[in-house]
Amino acid sequence: MDPLDGGCCCGSVRYRIRSVFDAGYCHCTICRRFGAPVAAWIAVPEPDFQLVRGTPRAFRSSSFFARHFCADCGTHVFGTDAREPQPKVGARLVSVALTTLDEPGRVRPAIHQWWANRLQWLDVWDELPHVDDGTLPHPSARG
Protein backbone atom coordinates (compact mmCIF):
# COMPACT_ATOMS: atom_id res chain seq x y z
CA MET A 1 0.00 0.00 0.00
CA ASP A 2 1.20 3.50 -0.78
CA PRO A 3 1.49 5.58 2.38
CA LEU A 4 -1.45 7.74 3.43
CA ASP A 5 -0.66 11.26 4.57
CA GLY A 6 -2.82 13.66 6.51
CA GLY A 7 -3.00 16.26 9.19
CA CYS A 8 -4.91 19.05 10.83
CA CYS A 9 -6.67 21.97 9.19
CA CYS A 10 -3.81 24.47 9.62
CA GLY A 11 -1.00 22.01 8.78
CA SER A 12 0.81 22.24 12.14
CA VAL A 13 0.26 18.50 12.76
CA ARG A 14 1.07 16.03 9.98
CA TYR A 15 1.18 12.22 9.97
CA ARG A 16 1.91 9.27 7.70
CA ILE A 17 0.18 5.86 7.70
CA ARG A 18 1.85 2.73 6.26
CA SER A 19 -1.06 0.29 6.70
CA VAL A 20 -4.75 0.28 7.60
CA PHE A 21 -6.15 -2.51 9.78
CA ASP A 22 -9.81 -1.41 9.77
CA ALA A 23 -12.06 1.57 9.12
CA GLY A 24 -15.57 2.43 10.18
CA TYR A 25 -18.08 4.80 11.66
CA CYS A 26 -18.52 5.49 15.37
CA HIS A 27 -21.92 6.56 16.71
CA CYS A 28 -20.89 6.83 20.38
CA THR A 29 -21.93 9.80 22.47
CA ILE A 30 -18.31 10.83 23.10
CA CYS A 31 -17.39 11.04 19.38
CA ARG A 32 -20.52 13.11 18.76
CA ARG A 33 -19.34 15.68 21.29
CA PHE A 34 -16.54 16.52 18.88
CA GLY A 35 -18.87 18.07 16.35
CA ALA A 36 -20.63 15.58 14.07
CA PRO A 37 -23.49 13.08 14.33
CA VAL A 38 -21.09 10.25 13.45
CA ALA A 39 -17.29 9.98 13.25
CA ALA A 40 -15.38 8.15 10.50
CA TRP A 41 -12.17 6.48 11.72
CA ILE A 42 -9.23 4.39 10.56
CA ALA A 43 -7.59 1.81 12.85
CA VAL A 44 -3.84 1.79 12.24
CA PRO A 45 -1.32 -0.52 13.94
CA GLU A 46 0.76 1.76 16.18
CA PRO A 47 4.08 0.94 14.43
CA ASP A 48 2.53 2.01 11.10
CA PHE A 49 1.49 5.47 12.33
CA GLN A 50 4.11 8.20 12.33
CA LEU A 51 3.82 11.84 13.32
CA VAL A 52 5.95 13.78 10.86
CA ARG A 53 5.28 17.31 12.15
CA GLY A 54 3.95 18.94 15.27
CA THR A 55 3.10 17.90 18.79
CA PRO A 56 -0.63 17.44 19.30
CA ARG A 57 -2.30 18.16 22.59
CA ALA A 58 -3.99 15.19 24.32
CA PHE A 59 -7.37 15.01 26.03
CA ARG A 60 -8.27 11.84 27.95
CA SER A 61 -11.92 11.17 27.02
CA SER A 62 -12.13 7.91 29.00
CA SER A 63 -10.00 5.89 31.39
CA PHE A 64 -8.19 4.24 28.48
CA PHE A 65 -8.58 6.54 25.45
CA ALA A 66 -6.86 9.85 24.68
CA ARG A 67 -7.81 12.12 21.79
CA HIS A 68 -5.05 14.16 20.16
CA PHE A 69 -5.75 17.63 18.75
CA CYS A 70 -3.84 20.37 17.02
CA ALA A 71 -3.16 23.02 19.68
CA ASP A 72 -3.35 25.74 17.01
CA CYS A 73 -6.53 24.99 15.03
CA GLY A 74 -8.30 22.45 17.28
CA THR A 75 -8.62 19.65 14.71
CA HIS A 76 -9.17 16.21 16.31
CA VAL A 77 -6.51 14.23 14.43
CA PHE A 78 -6.22 10.83 16.14
CA GLY A 79 -6.80 8.85 19.32
CA THR A 80 -4.66 6.39 21.27
CA ASP A 81 -5.83 3.43 23.32
CA ALA A 82 -3.87 2.46 26.45
CA ARG A 83 -5.34 -1.04 26.67
CA GLU A 84 -3.41 -4.18 25.76
CA PRO A 85 -2.32 -4.65 22.13
CA GLN A 86 -4.83 -6.30 19.82
CA PRO A 87 -3.94 -10.04 19.75
CA LYS A 88 -4.58 -10.60 16.04
CA VAL A 89 -2.79 -7.38 15.12
CA GLY A 90 0.15 -7.71 17.50
CA ALA A 91 0.06 -4.01 18.34
CA ARG A 92 -2.07 -1.28 19.82
CA LEU A 93 -4.24 0.56 17.33
CA VAL A 94 -4.23 4.29 16.66
CA SER A 95 -7.66 5.61 15.73
CA VAL A 96 -7.16 8.26 13.05
CA ALA A 97 -9.93 10.64 12.04
CA LEU A 98 -10.52 9.47 8.46
CA THR A 99 -11.43 12.92 7.18
CA THR A 100 -8.02 14.29 8.22
CA LEU A 101 -6.43 12.28 5.39
CA ASP A 102 -5.21 14.31 2.42
CA GLU A 103 -7.11 11.81 0.25
CA PRO A 104 -9.97 10.46 2.42
CA GLY A 105 -11.51 8.68 -0.57
CA ARG A 106 -8.67 6.14 -0.50
CA VAL A 107 -10.11 4.45 2.63
CA ARG A 108 -13.65 3.13 2.80
CA PRO A 109 -15.39 2.50 6.14
CA ALA A 110 -16.40 -1.14 6.64
CA ILE A 111 -18.55 -1.20 9.82
CA HIS A 112 -20.69 0.88 12.19
CA GLN A 113 -19.90 0.70 15.92
CA TRP A 114 -22.01 1.91 18.85
CA TRP A 115 -25.05 1.45 16.59
CA ALA A 116 -27.34 1.37 19.64
CA ASN A 117 -26.31 4.98 20.38
CA ARG A 118 -26.91 6.35 16.87
CA LEU A 119 -29.06 9.41 16.40
CA GLN A 120 -32.44 8.24 15.17
CA TRP A 121 -32.86 11.21 12.83
CA LEU A 122 -29.69 10.31 10.91
CA ASP A 123 -30.65 8.06 8.00
CA VAL A 124 -27.97 5.52 7.18
CA TRP A 125 -28.51 3.80 3.83
CA ASP A 126 -25.44 1.64 3.47
CA GLU A 127 -25.39 -2.12 3.98
CA LEU A 128 -22.38 -2.26 6.29
CA PRO A 129 -22.49 -4.50 9.35
CA HIS A 130 -23.08 -2.84 12.68
CA VAL A 131 -22.44 -3.65 16.32
CA ASP A 132 -24.42 -2.15 19.16
CA ASP A 133 -21.37 -1.36 21.27
CA GLY A 134 -17.64 -0.83 20.75
CA THR A 135 -16.73 -4.52 20.44
CA LEU A 136 -15.65 -4.92 16.85
CA PRO A 137 -15.25 -8.31 15.19
CA HIS A 138 -11.98 -8.81 13.33
CA PRO A 139 -12.37 -7.58 9.72
CA SER A 140 -11.71 -11.11 8.42
CA ALA A 141 -14.63 -12.47 10.51
CA ARG A 142 -17.31 -10.17 9.05
CA GLY A 143 -19.92 -11.41 6.61
Legacy VTK file of the C-alpha trace (Angstrom):
# vtk DataFile Version 3.0
C-alpha trace
ASCII
DATASET POLYDATA
POINTS 143 float
0.000 0.000 0.000
1.201 3.500 -0.784
1.491 5.581 2.379
-1.448 7.740 3.427
-0.657 11.261 4.572
-2.822 13.655 6.509
-3.003 16.262 9.187
-4.910 19.049 10.833
-6.670 21.972 9.189
-3.811 24.472 9.620
-1.000 22.011 8.778
0.805 22.240 12.139
0.257 18.496 12.756
1.068 16.029 9.977
1.181 12.224 9.970
1.905 9.270 7.696
0.180 5.859 7.702
1.854 2.732 6.259
-1.060 0.293 6.703
-4.750 0.275 7.601
-6.155 -2.505 9.782
-9.813 -1.413 9.766
-12.064 1.566 9.124
-15.567 2.425 10.181
-18.078 4.798 11.661
-18.519 5.494 15.370
-21.917 6.564 16.707
-20.887 6.830 20.383
-21.927 9.804 22.465
-18.305 10.825 23.096
-17.393 11.038 19.382
-20.517 13.105 18.762
-19.344 15.676 21.294
-16.536 16.515 18.882
-18.869 18.067 16.351
-20.630 15.580 14.069
-23.495 13.080 14.331
-21.088 10.254 13.448
-17.287 9.977 13.247
-15.378 8.145 10.500
-12.172 6.479 11.721
-9.228 4.389 10.562
-7.590 1.813 12.846
-3.844 1.786 12.238
-1.320 -0.520 13.940
0.758 1.761 16.177
4.084 0.936 14.431
2.530 2.008 11.097
1.486 5.467 12.334
4.105 8.200 12.329
3.824 11.842 13.321
5.948 13.778 10.859
5.277 17.306 12.146
3.953 18.939 15.274
3.099 17.899 18.794
-0.631 17.441 19.301
-2.299 18.157 22.591
-3.986 15.190 24.321
-7.372 15.009 26.031
-8.271 11.837 27.953
-11.917 11.172 27.021
-12.127 7.911 29.004
-10.003 5.892 31.394
-8.190 4.242 28.485
-8.581 6.544 25.454
-6.856 9.850 24.684
-7.807 12.115 21.792
-5.052 14.162 20.158
-5.749 17.629 18.751
-3.840 20.368 17.021
-3.161 23.016 19.675
-3.349 25.739 17.009
-6.535 24.991 15.031
-8.301 22.450 17.276
-8.623 19.646 14.708
-9.166 16.215 16.312
-6.509 14.234 14.427
-6.221 10.826 16.143
-6.802 8.850 19.322
-4.665 6.394 21.267
-5.827 3.430 23.319
-3.873 2.460 26.451
-5.343 -1.035 26.671
-3.415 -4.177 25.757
-2.315 -4.649 22.130
-4.828 -6.298 19.820
-3.937 -10.041 19.746
-4.584 -10.602 16.037
-2.792 -7.382 15.118
0.149 -7.714 17.501
0.061 -4.010 18.344
-2.074 -1.285 19.819
-4.239 0.560 17.334
-4.229 4.289 16.661
-7.658 5.613 15.725
-7.159 8.259 13.050
-9.929 10.641 12.036
-10.521 9.465 8.459
-11.429 12.923 7.181
-8.017 14.293 8.218
-6.431 12.282 5.392
-5.214 14.311 2.420
-7.112 11.809 0.249
-9.966 10.464 2.418
-11.509 8.684 -0.566
-8.672 6.135 -0.496
-10.107 4.451 2.625
-13.652 3.129 2.800
-15.393 2.499 6.141
-16.397 -1.141 6.641
-18.546 -1.203 9.824
-20.687 0.878 12.188
-19.903 0.703 15.915
-22.009 1.905 18.847
-25.048 1.452 16.591
-27.338 1.374 19.643
-26.307 4.984 20.380
-26.912 6.349 16.870
-29.058 9.409 16.404
-32.445 8.237 15.175
-32.862 11.209 12.828
-29.692 10.312 10.911
-30.654 8.059 8.004
-27.967 5.516 7.177
-28.515 3.799 3.835
-25.438 1.637 3.474
-25.387 -2.123 3.981
-22.380 -2.258 6.288
-22.490 -4.501 9.348
-23.083 -2.836 12.682
-22.442 -3.651 16.318
-24.424 -2.155 19.165
-21.369 -1.365 21.267
-17.637 -0.825 20.745
-16.731 -4.519 20.438
-15.646 -4.920 16.847
-15.252 -8.307 15.189
-11.984 -8.806 13.334
-12.367 -7.576 9.716
-11.709 -11.110 8.417
-14.632 -12.471 10.508
-17.311 -10.170 9.052
-19.920 -11.414 6.611
LINES 1 144
143 0 1 2 3 4 5 6 7 8 9 10 11 12 13 14 15 16 17 18 19 20 21 22 23 24 25 26 27 28 29 30 31 32 33 34 35 36 37 38 39 40 41 42 43 44 45 46 47 48 49 50 51 52 53 54 55 56 57 58 59 60 61 62 63 64 65 66 67 68 69 70 71 72 73 74 75 76 77 78 79 80 81 82 83 84 85 86 87 88 89 90 91 92 93 94 95 96 97 98 99 100 101 102 103 104 105 106 107 108 109 110 111 112 113 114 115 116 117 118 119 120 121 122 123 124 125 126 127 128 129 130 131 132 133 134 135 136 137 138 139 140 141 142
